[in-house]
Amino acid sequence: MVQKMKSNRIAIFFILLFTIAAFATFSGCSKADSSSLHYLDQKITIVGVSDEDFTVTVSNLTKLDRVEKKAEATRSNGDIVKMKAVGPTLETFLAQYDKLPTDYSSVRFTATDGYSIAIPREILERREIVLAYMDGKHAFGKDMAPLRVVVLGERAMYWARMVNKIEFETGTESLTTDKVVFLDTILPDMNSTYSEEEGGDIVSTIDLLTKYGGLDSDGKVYMSAYDGLKKNETIDNFLKGYIKYTGEMTPQFCSPDLPPGMNLDGIVSARVGGVIYYSLNRALEVLPEKEAAGVKGIGFTDIIKDGGFKRANLYQITDKDGNYSVFNEHEIVKGVFTKDNDTWTFVSAEKDPVIGVVMVEGIDMEQGE
């Protein structure tokens, strides 16, 4: 009996010893994995954190406190992306330099294949962002390394991969728009081509901005989509693309020179410098319906709500034949843009309708507005 108890104690001892060893091995496993990553020496350029640009390596990131977060996101085609993001948070990375994510108006991530996405301040304020250098215990392949950005709770377009540059942006561009141009009216009358690849008619963004304004802008292009997505793009990238206006998910920003993930489906608005390019067809799906002179449509104040349009004493509405009508503030606010047989018309109870609206411009601006 004593011998049996002694044997049991020995067995329990070895079980405990094995368990402790296994736990120690498991605990160090992730660290060992990260230390053997084949892309540890790859560099990520950091812009905007200090007076001069600098680089960090993946090896530098592995030395920071890290998180391991299970995450998933939806692509624009409905596919689900899943991973276990291992790496420091953006907040942890910035803490080294006594900075916070909310110190910036946006953070732009750029990949080795040219993909670029800016995370706006509203997302920086409410979401945790992981600078992932591993997926669980697995190293990244060439299509992911050296870094994947995982924005917890946001769609996959923000999950930039192959990231080799991070730009911290603090500048805020003044909202000085004073012209709205309606894509639904102008695009069919512009010099367009049919794209087999895109499956629809396209107009060059260079041609668009050359004719209606914004080509001289050196800032960013602020775009919104029918599903609530908002993003900003560099003017250089925007000028590499086209606006597709026939086929599915139009108007659509697309470009053969940019990664497909940078396309934007169902554009409602694109603000370039002092011009807002606007799709009334898409806005009809998302804006509240108003009524004027017995017809229902979209109100002007709802169109310019997020565009920073300057208040004016007078507004000039131009039609597709080049004719224009002038409305005072009361008249334009009380009117609506309404659609009849694929033609958009501005209707006001106090003046004749403007058929085939091309643009609205604010004139005689008030000082200080």
C-alpha positions in Angstrom: 0.0 0.0 0.0 2.8 2.4 1.0 4.7 1.5 -2.2 1.6 2.2 -4.3 1.1 5.6 -2.7 4.8 6.3 -3.3 4.4 5.4 -7.0 1.3 7.6 -7.3 3.2 10.5 -5.8 6.0 10.0 -8.3 3.5 9.8 -11.2 1.8 13.0 -10.0 5.2 14.7 -9.7 6.1 13.9 -13.3 2.7 14.9 -14.5 3.1 18.3 -12.8 6.7 18.6 -14.1 5.5 17.9 -17.7 2.6 20.4 -17.4 5.0 23.1 -16.1 7.4 22.5 -19.0 4.6 22.4 -21.6 3.2 25.7 -20.2 6.6 27.3 -20.3 7.1 26.1 -23.9 3.6 27.4 -24.9 4.1 30.7 -23.2 7.3 31.3 -25.1 6.0 29.9 -28.4 4.5 33.2 -29.8 7.7 35.1 -28.9 9.8 32.5 -30.6 7.6 32.6 -33.6 7.9 36.4 -33.9 11.6 36.3 -33.5 11.9 34.0 -36.5 9.8 36.0 -38.9 11.5 36.3 -42.3 10.5 40.0 -42.6 11.8 41.3 -39.3 14.2 43.7 -41.1 11.6 45.2 -43.4 11.2 48.9 -42.9 8.1 51.0 -42.4 8.4 54.7 -43.1 6.8 57.0 -40.5 5.7 60.5 -41.5 4.3 63.2 -39.3 5.3 62.0 -35.8 8.4 64.1 -35.6 10.0 66.9 -37.6 11.8 64.4 -39.8 10.6 61.2 -41.4 12.1 58.0 -40.0 11.8 54.3 -40.3 11.0 51.4 -38.0 11.4 47.7 -38.6 9.0 44.9 -37.9 11.6 43.8 -35.3 11.2 47.1 -33.5 7.4 46.5 -33.4 7.8 43.0 -31.9 9.6 44.6 -28.9 6.5 46.6 -28.0 3.6 45.4 -25.8 1.3 43.5 -28.0 -2.3 42.4 -28.2 -3.8 39.3 -29.8 -7.3 40.1 -31.1 -9.7 37.8 -33.1 -11.2 40.0 -35.7 -13.3 39.8 -38.8 -14.5 42.3 -41.4 -16.6 42.3 -44.6 -15.3 43.1 -48.0 -17.3 45.1 -50.6 -18.2 41.8 -52.4 -19.7 40.3 -49.2 -16.7 38.0 -48.4 -15.7 37.8 -44.7 -12.1 38.3 -43.7 -11.0 36.7 -40.5 -7.7 36.7 -38.6 -6.1 36.8 -35.2 -4.2 40.1 -35.2 -0.9 39.9 -33.2 1.0 43.2 -32.7 1.0 46.5 -30.9 -1.9 48.8 -31.0 -1.5 52.2 -32.8 -1.9 53.8 -29.4 1.0 51.7 -28.0 3.2 52.6 -31.0 2.5 56.3 -30.6 3.0 56.3 -26.8 6.8 55.9 -27.4 6.7 59.5 -28.8 4.2 60.9 -26.3 1.5 61.0 -28.9 -2.1 59.7 -29.1 -4.0 58.6 -32.2 -6.5 61.4 -31.6 -3.7 64.0 -31.9 -4.2 63.6 -35.7 -6.9 64.4 -38.1 -6.3 61.1 -40.0 -3.7 58.4 -40.4 -2.9 57.1 -43.8 -1.5 53.6 -44.5 0.2 52.9 -47.8 1.1 49.5 -49.1 3.9 48.2 -51.4 1.4 47.6 -54.2 0.2 51.2 -54.1 -3.0 50.7 -52.0 -3.7 53.6 -49.8 -6.3 54.3 -47.1 -6.8 57.1 -44.6 -8.4 56.4 -41.2 -10.4 59.5 -40.3 -10.5 61.0 -36.9 -13.9 59.7 -36.0 -12.6 56.1 -36.4 -9.4 56.9 -34.5 -11.5 58.1 -31.6 -13.7 55.0 -31.3 -11.8 52.0 -32.6 -8.8 50.0 -31.6 -6.2 49.7 -34.3 -3.7 46.8 -34.4 -0.4 47.0 -36.3 -0.3 43.3 -36.9 2.9 41.5 -37.8 1.4 37.9 -37.4 -1.8 36.1 -37.8 -2.0 34.1 -34.6 1.1 31.9 -34.5 1.6 32.2 -38.3 3.9 34.4 -40.2 2.6 36.5 -43.0 3.1 35.6 -46.6 4.3 38.0 -49.3 0.7 39.2 -49.8 0.6 40.4 -46.2 4.1 41.3 -45.0 5.5 43.3 -43.5 2.5 44.7 -41.7 -1.3 44.4 -41.8 -3.5 47.1 -40.2 -6.6 45.7 -38.5 -9.2 48.2 -37.5 -11.5 46.4 -35.1 -15.2 46.8 -35.9 -14.7 48.4 -39.3 -15.0 47.1 -42.9 -12.1 45.4 -44.7 -11.2 48.3 -46.8 -9.5 49.8 -43.7 -7.5 46.6 -43.2 -4.5 47.6 -45.3 -1.9 44.9 -45.9 1.7 45.0 -47.1 1.9 48.3 -45.3 5.3 50.0 -45.6 4.4 53.6 -44.9 2.3 55.3 -42.2 1.5 59.0 -42.4 0.1 60.9 -39.4 -1.8 63.9 -40.7 -2.7 66.9 -38.6 -3.8 69.5 -41.2 -7.4 70.4 -41.5 -8.5 71.7 -44.9 -10.9 74.6 -44.8 -14.3 73.9 -46.3 -14.6 76.5 -48.9 -16.9 74.9 -51.5 -19.1 77.2 -53.5 -20.2 75.0 -56.4 -22.2 71.8 -56.7 -21.9 69.9 -60.0 -24.4 67.1 -60.7 -22.8 63.9 -62.1 -26.1 62.5 -63.3 -26.5 65.3 -65.8 -23.0 66.0 -67.0 -21.4 62.5 -67.3 -23.5 61.3 -70.3 -22.6 64.4 -72.2 -18.8 64.2 -71.6 -16.2 62.5 -73.7 -16.5 58.9 -72.4 -15.4 55.5 -73.4 -16.8 52.0 -72.8 -14.6 49.9 -70.5 -14.9 46.1 -71.0 -12.9 45.7 -67.8 -15.2 47.9 -65.7 -18.3 46.9 -67.5 -19.6 50.4 -68.2 -19.0 53.9 -69.6 -16.2 55.8 -67.9 -15.1 59.5 -67.9 -11.6 60.5 -66.9 -11.3 62.4 -63.6 -8.8 64.7 -65.3 -11.4 65.6 -67.9 -14.0 66.0 -65.3 -12.0 68.4 -63.1 -10.6 70.2 -66.1 -14.1 71.1 -67.3 -15.8 71.8 -64.0 -13.1 72.7 -61.5 -10.8 71.2 -58.9 -7.8 70.2 -61.1 -5.6 72.8 -59.4 -6.3 71.4 -56.0 -3.3 70.2 -54.1 -5.2 68.7 -51.2 -7.4 65.6 -50.8 -10.6 64.4 -52.4 -13.3 63.7 -49.8 -15.8 61.1 -51.0 -19.0 59.6 -49.6 -21.0 56.6 -50.7 -24.6 55.6 -50.5 -23.9 53.0 -47.8 -22.5 55.6 -45.4 -18.9 55.0 -46.2 -16.7 58.1 -46.1 -13.1 58.2 -47.3 -10.5 60.6 -48.5 -8.1 60.1 -51.3 -5.0 61.9 -52.4 -5.5 64.1 -55.4 -2.7 62.2 -57.3 -4.5 58.9 -56.8 -7.9 60.5 -57.8 -6.4 61.8 -61.0 -5.3 58.3 -62.0 -8.9 57.1 -62.2 -12.3 57.3 -63.8 -15.9 57.8 -62.9 -18.0 54.9 -64.2 -21.6 56.0 -64.8 -23.3 53.1 -66.5 -23.5 49.5 -65.2 -23.6 48.3 -61.6 -22.8 50.3 -58.4 -22.6 53.7 -60.2 -21.3 56.3 -60.0 -18.1 54.4 -59.2 -14.5 55.6 -58.8 -12.2 53.1 -60.4 -8.7 52.9 -61.9 -6.6 50.3 -63.6 -3.5 51.9 -62.0 -4.7 51.4 -58.4 -5.5 48.2 -56.4 -9.1 47.2 -56.8 -9.7 47.8 -53.1 -9.4 51.5 -53.7 -12.5 51.6 -55.9 -15.5 53.3 -54.4 -19.0 52.1 -55.3 -22.2 54.2 -55.3 -20.6 57.7 -54.9 -23.0 60.3 -53.4 -20.4 63.1 -53.3 -16.8 63.9 -54.0 -15.4 67.2 -52.8 -12.4 68.4 -54.7 -11.1 71.9 -53.6 -14.0 74.3 -54.1 -16.3 71.9 -56.0 -18.7 69.2 -54.8 -19.4 66.6 -57.4 -22.7 65.1 -56.6 -25.0 62.2 -57.6 -28.7 63.0 -57.2 -29.6 59.4 -58.2 -27.7 58.0 -55.3 -28.7 60.7 -52.9 -32.3 59.8 -53.6 -31.7 56.5 -51.8 -30.4 58.1 -48.6 -31.8 61.6 -48.1 -35.2 62.6 -46.7 -37.9 63.4 -49.2 -39.2 67.0 -49.3 -42.0 68.7 -51.3 -42.2 71.9 -53.2 -44.8 73.2 -55.7 -46.7 69.9 -55.5 -43.7 67.7 -56.3 -41.3 65.6 -54.1 -37.6 65.6 -54.3 -34.3 66.4 -52.6 -33.7 69.6 -50.7 -30.7 71.8 -51.4 -29.8 72.1 -47.7 -29.5 68.3 -47.4 -27.2 68.2 -50.5 -24.7 70.7 -49.0 -25.1 69.6 -45.4 -21.7 67.9 -45.2 -19.9 69.8 -47.9 -19.0 73.0 -46.2 -20.9 75.0 -48.8 -20.6 78.8 -48.2 -23.8 80.6 -47.5 -24.6 83.2 -50.2 -27.2 85.9 -50.9 -27.8 84.5 -54.3 -27.5 81.2 -56.1 -27.1 80.5 -59.8 -28.5 77.3 -61.2 -27.2 76.3 -64.7 -29.0 73.9 -67.0 -27.5 71.5 -69.6 -28.1 74.1 -72.4 -26.0 76.7 -70.6 -28.9 78.8 -69.5 -29.0 79.9 -65.9 -31.5 81.2 -63.3 -30.8 83.1 -60.1 -32.5 82.3 -56.9 -32.3 84.1 -53.5 -31.6 82.1 -50.4 -35.3 81.7 -49.5 -36.2 80.5 -52.9 -33.5 77.8 -53.2 -34.0 76.5 -49.7 -37.8 76.1 -50.3 -37.2 74.3 -53.7 -36.4 70.7 -54.5 -34.5 68.7 -57.0 -36.9 66.2 -58.6 -36.5 63.5 -61.2 -38.7 63.1 -64.2 -37.9 60.7 -67.1 -34.3 60.4 -66.1 -33.9 64.2 -66.1 -33.2 66.2 -62.9 -35.1 69.5 -62.5 -35.0 72.1 -59.8 -38.6 73.2 -58.8 -39.4 76.2 -56.8 -42.9 77.6 -56.1 -41.9 81.1 -57.0 -40.0 80.7 -60.2 -39.9 78.6 -63.4 -38.3 75.2 -63.1 -34.7 74.6 -64.2 -34.7 71.5 -66.4 -31.6 69.4 -66.7 -29.6 70.9 -63.8 -25.9 70.9 -64.2 -24.6 73.0 -61.3 -25.5 75.4 -58.5 -23.0 78.2 -57.6 -23.1 80.6 -54.7 -22.7 84.2 -55.8 -22.4 87.5 -53.8 -20.9 85.8 -50.8 -21.5 87.4 -47.4 -18.3 88.4 -45.5 -17.5 86.1 -42.6 -19.6 83.2 -43.8 
